[in-house]
Amino acid sequence: MFALAFSEMGLSPITIGLIIIFGIFFLISFAITSPNMDTKGLLRVLNAKPIRKPNGEVEYRENE
């Protein structure tokens, strides 16, 4: 009853297509990266004080 047409919102077919493409890209990239976002790994990185080695590697201590 209160719906607006896309043209009334100022969205052209190109804009709608871009929104759909970027939405699909976001969903695919989220599905690919979500297994790497486990709670233990995120909390380890957020709470730890990393030690940067001279060669550039970063080491996280498990327990302090």
Backbone as a printed PyTorch tensor [residue, N CA C, xyz], in Angstrom:
tensor([[[  0.8170,  -1.1870,   0.0000],
         [  0.0000,   0.0000,   0.0000],
         [  0.8710,   1.2660,   0.0000]],

        [[  1.9880,   1.2250,   0.7390],
         [  2.8650,   2.3870,   0.7940],
         [  4.1270,   2.1750,  -0.0340]],

        [[  4.0900,   1.2550,  -0.9520],
         [  5.2790,   0.9220,  -1.7430],
         [  5.5490,   1.9970,  -2.7860]],

        [[  6.8410,   2.2160,  -3.0260],
         [  7.2780,   3.1400,  -4.0690],
         [  7.9350,   2.3470,  -5.1800]],

        [[  7.8150,   2.8430,  -6.3780],
         [  8.5170,   2.2180,  -7.5020],
         [  9.9830,   2.6220,  -7.4460]],

        [[ 10.8530,   1.7990,  -8.0320],
         [ 12.2810,   2.1220,  -8.0260],
         [ 12.5490,   3.4580,  -8.7200]],

        [[ 11.8100,   3.7540,  -9.7770],
         [ 12.0160,   5.0170, -10.4880],
         [ 11.6330,   6.2120,  -9.6160]],

        [[ 10.6440,   6.0410,  -8.7290],
         [ 10.2630,   7.1190,  -7.8210],
         [ 11.3250,   7.3470,  -6.7470]],

        [[ 12.1190,   6.3240,  -6.4550],
         [ 13.2090,   6.4620,  -5.4880],
         [ 14.4680,   7.0140,  -6.1360]],

        [[ 14.4900,   7.1380,  -7.4340],
         [ 15.6500,   7.6540,  -8.1310],
         [ 16.6560,   6.5800,  -8.4990]],

        [[ 16.2320,   5.3220,  -8.5300],
         [ 17.1260,   4.2210,  -8.8640],
         [ 16.9190,   3.8070, -10.3160]],

        [[ 17.9830,   3.8660, -11.0740],
         [ 17.9250,   3.4290, -12.4640],
         [ 18.2360,   1.9330, -12.5240]],

        [[ 17.9800,   1.2980, -13.6450],
         [ 18.3100,  -0.1270, -13.7680],
         [ 19.7920,  -0.4240, -13.5560]],

        [[ 20.6740,   0.5090, -13.9470],
         [ 22.1110,   0.3100, -13.7290],
         [ 22.4200,   0.3140, -12.2340]],

        [[ 21.8210,   1.2370, -11.4950],
         [ 22.0420,   1.3110, -10.0550],
         [ 21.5250,   0.0600,  -9.3530]],

        [[ 20.3740,  -0.4000,  -9.7570],
         [ 19.8150,  -1.6220,  -9.1570],
         [ 20.7310,  -2.8070,  -9.4490]],

        [[ 21.2450,  -2.8810, -10.6700],
         [ 22.1690,  -3.9600, -11.0180],
         [ 23.4360,  -3.9070, -10.1880]],

        [[ 23.9890,  -2.7150,  -9.9750],
         [ 25.1890,  -2.5770,  -9.1460],
         [ 24.9240,  -2.9880,  -7.6970]],

        [[ 23.7670,  -2.6130,  -7.1850],
         [ 23.4180,  -3.0040,  -5.8180],
         [ 23.3400,  -4.5260,  -5.7070]],

        [[ 22.7400,  -5.1690,  -6.6820],
         [ 22.6210,  -6.6290,  -6.6670],
         [ 23.9890,  -7.2900,  -6.7860]],

        [[ 24.8470,  -6.7830,  -7.6820],
         [ 26.1810,  -7.3750,  -7.8720],
         [ 27.0120,  -7.2550,  -6.5970]],

        [[ 27.0320,  -6.0560,  -6.0020],
         [ 27.8120,  -5.8760,  -4.7780],
         [ 27.2190,  -6.6600,  -3.6110]],

        [[ 25.8980,  -6.8110,  -3.5780],
         [ 25.2710,  -7.6260,  -2.5390],
         [ 25.6700,  -9.0880,  -2.6520]],

        [[ 25.6790,  -9.6040,  -3.8660],
         [ 26.0960, -10.9950,  -4.0890],
         [ 27.5720, -11.1630,  -3.7520]],

        [[ 28.4060, -10.1790,  -4.1440],
         [ 29.8370, -10.2210,  -3.8140],
         [ 30.0450, -10.2430,  -2.3010]],

        [[ 29.2950,  -9.4280,  -1.5590],
         [ 29.4070,  -9.4140,  -0.1060],
         [ 29.0350, -10.7730,   0.4880]],

        [[ 27.9480, -11.3580,   0.0360],
         [ 27.5270, -12.6530,   0.5780],
         [ 28.5500, -13.7450,   0.2900]],

        [[ 29.1010, -13.7580,  -0.9080],
         [ 30.1070, -14.7660,  -1.2570],
         [ 31.3770, -14.5620,  -0.4400]],

        [[ 31.8480, -13.3110,  -0.3210],
         [ 33.0740, -13.0660,   0.4450],
         [ 32.8650, -13.3520,   1.9180]],

        [[ 31.6920, -13.0820,   2.4480],
         [ 31.4060, -13.4080,   3.8490],
         [ 31.4100, -14.9170,   4.0530]],

        [[ 30.8350, -15.6570,   3.1330],
         [ 30.8030, -17.1170,   3.2530],
         [ 32.2080, -17.7100,   3.1760]],

        [[ 33.0780, -17.1110,   2.3790],
         [ 34.4400, -17.6220,   2.2510],
         [ 35.2640, -17.3270,   3.5020]],

        [[ 35.1100, -16.1300,   4.0730],
         [ 35.9520, -15.7270,   5.2040],
         [ 35.3890, -16.1030,   6.5670]],

        [[ 34.1320, -16.4490,   6.6790],
         [ 33.5540, -16.7180,   7.9930],
         [ 34.1810, -17.9130,   8.7170]],

        [[ 34.6630, -18.9720,   8.0510],
         [ 35.3220, -20.0380,   8.8220],
         [ 36.5920, -19.5680,   9.5260]],

        [[ 37.2250, -18.5010,   9.0350],
         [ 38.4350, -17.9950,   9.6690],
         [ 38.1390, -17.0940,  10.8620]],

        [[ 36.8840, -16.7740,  11.0880],
         [ 36.5200, -15.8670,  12.1690],
         [ 36.0020, -16.6470,  13.3700]],

        [[ 36.8240, -17.4710,  13.9370],
         [ 36.4010, -18.1940,  15.1230],
         [ 36.6370, -17.3220,  16.3590]],

        [[ 35.8890, -17.5820,  17.4110],
         [ 35.9450, -16.7560,  18.6130],
         [ 37.3100, -16.8070,  19.2670]],

        [[ 37.8900, -17.9750,  19.3420],
         [ 39.1900, -18.1030,  19.9970],
         [ 40.2620, -17.2820,  19.2700]],

        [[ 40.2810, -17.3570,  17.9560],
         [ 41.2690, -16.6060,  17.1910],
         [ 41.0720, -15.1100,  17.2820]],

        [[ 39.8150, -14.6690,  17.2310],
         [ 39.5670, -13.2340,  17.3250],
         [ 39.9300, -12.6930,  18.6970]],

        [[ 39.5490, -13.4050,  19.7470],
         [ 39.8770, -12.9410,  21.0940],
         [ 41.3700, -12.9700,  21.3440]],

        [[ 42.0630, -13.9350,  20.7690],
         [ 43.5170, -14.0090,  20.9220],
         [ 44.1690, -12.7700,  20.3220]],

        [[ 43.7250, -12.3730,  19.1580],
         [ 44.3110, -11.2050,  18.4940],
         [ 43.9140,  -9.9210,  19.2020]],

        [[ 42.6620,  -9.8290,  19.6400],
         [ 42.1890,  -8.5840,  20.2540],
         [ 42.7460,  -8.3680,  21.6590]],

        [[ 42.9100,  -9.4420,  22.4240],
         [ 43.3300,  -9.3000,  23.8180],
         [ 44.8250,  -9.4360,  24.0330]],

        [[ 45.5290, -10.0380,  23.1070],
         [ 46.9540, -10.2980,  23.2980],
         [ 47.7770,  -9.0580,  22.9950]],

        [[ 48.9510,  -9.0460,  23.5840],
         [ 49.9290,  -8.0190,  23.2540],
         [ 50.9480,  -8.6900,  22.3360]],

        [[ 50.8590,  -8.4260,  21.0620],
         [ 51.7270,  -9.1330,  20.1120],
         [ 53.1910,  -8.7130,  20.2520]],

        [[ 54.0540,  -9.6330,  19.9080],
         [ 55.4880,  -9.3850,  19.8890],
         [ 55.9290,  -9.4110,  18.4350]],

        [[ 56.4650,  -8.2980,  17.9710],
         [ 56.9320,  -8.2400,  16.5860],
         [ 58.4070,  -8.5930,  16.5580]],

        [[ 58.7310,  -9.6050,  15.7750],
         [ 60.1070, -10.0560,  15.6370],
         [ 60.8480,  -9.1540,  14.6460]],

        [[ 62.1670,  -9.1520,  14.6930],
         [ 62.9380,  -8.3010,  13.7660],
         [ 62.6800,  -8.5960,  12.2830]],

        [[ 62.2900,  -9.8340,  11.9690],
         [ 62.0410, -10.1600,  10.5560],
         [ 60.6260,  -9.7720,  10.1020]],

        [[ 59.8280,  -9.1890,  10.9910],
         [ 58.5000,  -8.7050,  10.6190],
         [ 57.3610,  -9.6080,  11.0250]],

        [[ 57.6550, -10.8310,  11.4840],
         [ 56.5920, -11.7370,  11.9150],
         [ 56.0140, -11.2720,  13.2470]],

        [[ 54.7490, -11.5900,  13.4650],
         [ 54.0810, -11.2330,  14.7120],
         [ 53.7530, -12.5200,  15.4540]],

        [[ 54.0830, -12.5490,  16.7430],
         [ 53.8340, -13.7180,  17.5740],
         [ 52.8840, -13.3150,  18.6960]],

        [[ 51.8630, -14.1500,  18.9300],
         [ 50.8980, -13.8990,  19.9920],
         [ 51.1380, -14.9110,  21.1110]],

        [[ 51.1850, -14.4190,  22.3290],
         [ 51.3250, -15.3080,  23.4710],
         [ 49.9570, -15.9220,  23.7880]],

        [[ 49.9470, -17.1930,  24.1370],
         [ 48.6730, -17.8510,  24.4610],
         [ 48.1360, -17.3870,  25.8070]],

        [[ 48.9720, -17.4360,  26.8340],
         [ 48.5410, -17.0300,  28.1850],
         [ 49.5840, -16.1060,  28.7770]],

        [[ 49.1130, -15.0830,  29.4330],
         [ 50.0480, -14.1700,  30.0890],
         [ 49.8740, -14.2380,  31.5820]]])
